Amino acid sequence: MPAIPLRQLVLDALDELKAKDIREIDVRGKTSIADLLVIASGTSARHVKSIADEVVKFAKKAGVMPLGVEGEVEGEWVLVDLGDIIVHVMLPRIREFYGLERLWTVGDHGAADGFGDEFTSEA
């Protein structure tokens, strides 16, 4: 499945369970592990796990088997690897501590706010 339809599928899953502060970061040319990172927040560990489960459910319905899911036991940060897209669902304090947006956008040109190739979705 091409990354564009998969991207929309991920955004729909995040929207379905009311994920907060959804960000997309284009990492093509920065890493070979994925083309796009999608980062979202949940309001509690249970919410984070439920959001990640919804992403997995939407992917499977579309015939995309996740390559891996990590962090479901703790529920503070769940990673869903869909190949071209990696989804990170985190508690806000964990997200702030690790700063993935800053990490993946360092050195991007035109990043007046420090977020370069980052896109915000109004999901």
Secondary structure as a PSIPRED ss2 file (coil, helix, strand):
# PSIPRED VFORMAT (PSIPRED V4.0)

   1 M C   1.000  0.000  0.000
   2 P C   1.000  0.000  0.000
   3 A H   0.000  1.000  0.000
   4 I H   0.000  1.000  0.000
   5 P H   0.000  1.000  0.000
   6 L H   0.000  1.000  0.000
   7 R H   0.000  1.000  0.000
   8 Q H   0.000  1.000  0.000
   9 L H   0.000  1.000  0.000
  10 V H   0.000  1.000  0.000
  11 L H   0.000  1.000  0.000
  12 D H   0.000  1.000  0.000
  13 A H   0.000  1.000  0.000
  14 L H   0.000  1.000  0.000
  15 D H   0.000  1.000  0.000
  16 E H   0.000  1.000  0.000
  17 L C   1.000  0.000  0.000
  18 K C   1.000  0.000  0.000
  19 A C   1.000  0.000  0.000
  20 K E   0.000  0.000  1.000
  21 D E   0.000  0.000  1.000
  22 I E   0.000  0.000  1.000
  23 R E   0.000  0.000  1.000
  24 E E   0.000  0.000  1.000
  25 I E   0.000  0.000  1.000
  26 D E   0.000  0.000  1.000
  27 V C   1.000  0.000  0.000
  28 R C   1.000  0.000  0.000
  29 G C   1.000  0.000  0.000
  30 K C   1.000  0.000  0.000
  31 T C   1.000  0.000  0.000
  32 S C   1.000  0.000  0.000
  33 I C   1.000  0.000  0.000
  34 A C   1.000  0.000  0.000
  35 D C   1.000  0.000  0.000
  36 L E   0.000  0.000  1.000
  37 L E   0.000  0.000  1.000
  38 V E   0.000  0.000  1.000
  39 I E   0.000  0.000  1.000
  40 A E   0.000  0.000  1.000
  41 S E   0.000  0.000  1.000
  42 G C   1.000  0.000  0.000
  43 T C   1.000  0.000  0.000
  44 S C   1.000  0.000  0.000
  45 A H   0.000  1.000  0.000
  46 R H   0.000  1.000  0.000
  47 H H   0.000  1.000  0.000
  48 V H   0.000  1.000  0.000
  49 K H   0.000  1.000  0.000
  50 S H   0.000  1.000  0.000
  51 I H   0.000  1.000  0.000
  52 A H   0.000  1.000  0.000
  53 D H   0.000  1.000  0.000
  54 E H   0.000  1.000  0.000
  55 V H   0.000  1.000  0.000
  56 V H   0.000  1.000  0.000
  57 K H   0.000  1.000  0.000
  58 F H   0.000  1.000  0.000
  59 A H   0.000  1.000  0.000
  60 K H   0.000  1.000  0.000
  61 K H   0.000  1.000  0.000
  62 A C   1.000  0.000  0.000
  63 G C   1.000  0.000  0.000
  64 V C   1.000  0.000  0.000
  65 M C   1.000  0.000  0.000
  66 P C   1.000  0.000  0.000
  67 L C   1.000  0.000  0.000
  68 G E   0.000  0.000  1.000
  69 V E   0.000  0.000  1.000
  70 E E   0.000  0.000  1.000
  71 G C   1.000  0.000  0.000
  72 E C   1.000  0.000  0.000
  73 V C   1.000  0.000  0.000
  74 E C   1.000  0.000  0.000
  75 G C   1.000  0.000  0.000
  76 E C   1.000  0.000  0.000
  77 W E   0.000  0.000  1.000
  78 V E   0.000  0.000  1.000
  79 L E   0.000  0.000  1.000
  80 V E   0.000  0.000  1.000
  81 D E   0.000  0.000  1.000
  82 L C   1.000  0.000  0.000
  83 G C   1.000  0.000  0.000
  84 D C   1.000  0.000  0.000
  85 I E   0.000  0.000  1.000
  86 I E   0.000  0.000  1.000
  87 V E   0.000  0.000  1.000
  88 H E   0.000  0.000  1.000
  89 V E   0.000  0.000  1.000
  90 M E   0.000  0.000  1.000
  91 L C   1.000  0.000  0.000
  92 P H   0.000  1.000  0.000
  93 R H   0.000  1.000  0.000
  94 I H   0.000  1.000  0.000
  95 R H   0.000  1.000  0.000
  96 E H   0.000  1.000  0.000
  97 F H   0.000  1.000  0.000
  98 Y H   0.000  1.000  0.000
  99 G C   1.000  0.000  0.000
 100 L H   0.000  1.000  0.000
 101 E H   0.000  1.000  0.000
 102 R H   0.000  1.000  0.000
 103 L H   0.000  1.000  0.000
 104 W H   0.000  1.000  0.000
 105 T H   0.000  1.000  0.000
 106 V C   1.000  0.000  0.000
 107 G C   1.000  0.000  0.000
 108 D C   1.000  0.000  0.000
 109 H C   1.000  0.000  0.000
 110 G C   1.000  0.000  0.000
 111 A C   1.000  0.000  0.000
 112 A C   1.000  0.000  0.000
 113 D C   1.000  0.000  0.000
 114 G C   1.000  0.000  0.000
 115 F C   1.000  0.000  0.000
 116 G C   1.000  0.000  0.000
 117 D C   1.000  0.000  0.000
 118 E E   0.000  0.000  1.000
 119 F E   0.000  0.000  1.000
 120 T E   0.000  0.000  1.000
 121 S C   1.000  0.000  0.000
 122 E C   1.000  0.000  0.000
 123 A C   1.000  0.000  0.000
